Amino acid sequence: MDLKNLYREVILDHNKNPRNTGALPPPALIAQGHNPLCGDQLIISCKVHDDRLDEVRFEGTGCAISTASASLMTEAVKGKTVAEIEDLYNAVHHLLTHAQSEAPAALGKLAALSGVAEYPARVKCATLAWHTLRQALSGENSTIKTE
């Protein structure tokens, strides 16, 4: 099986069986994300303790890329420090906005998002959860839009 097929299977799996869904009870940090072009709407809720993300969940509706990205993101960031999450955000953002022959191995399953860079209109779908998580971690309960 080639990498593109493997990545496609990971995206399909995370879309059909998203991980870490639902809301966290207060006092969770919460932010909303909206992609008006595709109609994706997400709410990210998370709990941070001693600068480390203890819990993170998402809920909402979105296309396959948006849902899979949110699911993959929640798995990847849980247990990381805020600084580590920022570094991961930057690596994923670069992956999504720069077509590459190969994704860095350090991204693990997040490498499945690499094909999105070939479809610029879908980049906003894949980055929505990441932008929304950053907003939640900032402590500002507001809506992020990918316009």
N, C-alpha and C positions, 0 to 999 in steps of 0.2 A: 504494500500500500504506500502510495506516495504521500508526502507531507501535506499537500493541499487537500487530499481526501481525508486524512487524519484530522486536520484542522476543521474541515467542514463537519465531520462527525462530532467533534467537541462542541462546536457552535450549536448544532442541532440538539445534542444531548442537554446542554445548559438552557436551551430555549424550551424544550419539552419538559424538563425536570429541573427548574431553577432551584438553586440552593439559597438558603438563608432568606426566605421570604417572610413577609408579615411585618408587623410593627413591634417595636420595643416599647415597653411601658415607660412613663416618665420616671426619672428625669433624663431621658435620652436626648441627645442632640439631634435635631431634625432639620432637614432641608428638602425643598421640592425642586424638581427639575422638569422642564418642558421643552420639547423640540417641536415647534410649530410646523416645521416642514413635513414631518413624518407623523405627528400626533402623539409621539411618545410622552408619557407622563410618569414620573417616578417620585417616590418619597424614600429618602434614605434616612434611617434612624440608627444611631450608634451610641455606644457608651465607652468613654475613655477613663482610664484609671492610671495615675502615675505616668501620664504621657504615652500610654499604650492603649491601643484599640482593643477592648475586651470583647465587645459584641458589635455586630453590624448586620443590618437587615435592609431589605428593600421591598417595596410594594408598588403596584401601579400597572399600567398597560403600556405595551410597546411592541415594536417590530421584533423579529427574531434576533437581530444584531443587538438591539438595545437591551433586551432581556438577557441574552447570553453574556453580554459584556458586564451587566450588573451582577449576575450570578458568579461569573469568573472573578470579578473584582472583590466581592465579599469574601470569597475563599482565600484570595491572595493577600488581603490586607489584615485579616483578623490576627491579632497578637503582635502586630508591628507597632513601632513607635510612630508618632506623627511625622517625624523627620524621614523615617524609612518609607512611609506612605507617600510623602512628597517626592522622594527619589523615584519610587515606583510609578507615580503619576507621570513624572517627566519622561521616564523610559517608555511607558505605554503611549503617551502622547506623540513621542518621536516615532514610534513604531507605526502608529495610525496615520501619521501625516507625511511619512517619507517611505515610498516604496523601496523595499530592500529585498535582496535575494534570499536572505535568511534572518530569522529573528534571533536575538541574543538568547543563549541557553538559560541565562539567569531568569528569564521571564517565565519559564515553565509553561503551564497550560495557557497563560496569557498570550503566548505566541500564536495561538489559534486565531487571534484577532488580526494578524499580520495581513491577511488578504484584503481587509477593509481599505487599506491604503490605495488599492487599485480602483476603488469606487468612491471618489471624493464626496459624492452626495450622501454616502453612508457614514462618513467619519463622524458627523454630529450625532448619529444614532449610537455609535460605539463610545463616544466620549461623554455622553450625557451623565451616566452614573458617576464617572470620575469627577466631573465638575461639581456635581451635586454633593458628593462625599466631601470634597474640599470645602464647600460652603457649610456643610453641617459641622465639620471639624473647626471651622472658624467661630462657631457659636452663634452665628447669625441665622435666625429662622426666617429664611426668605426663599423666593423662587428664582432659580437659575434658568435662563433661556438660552438656547443655542441658535441665536439669530445672527 
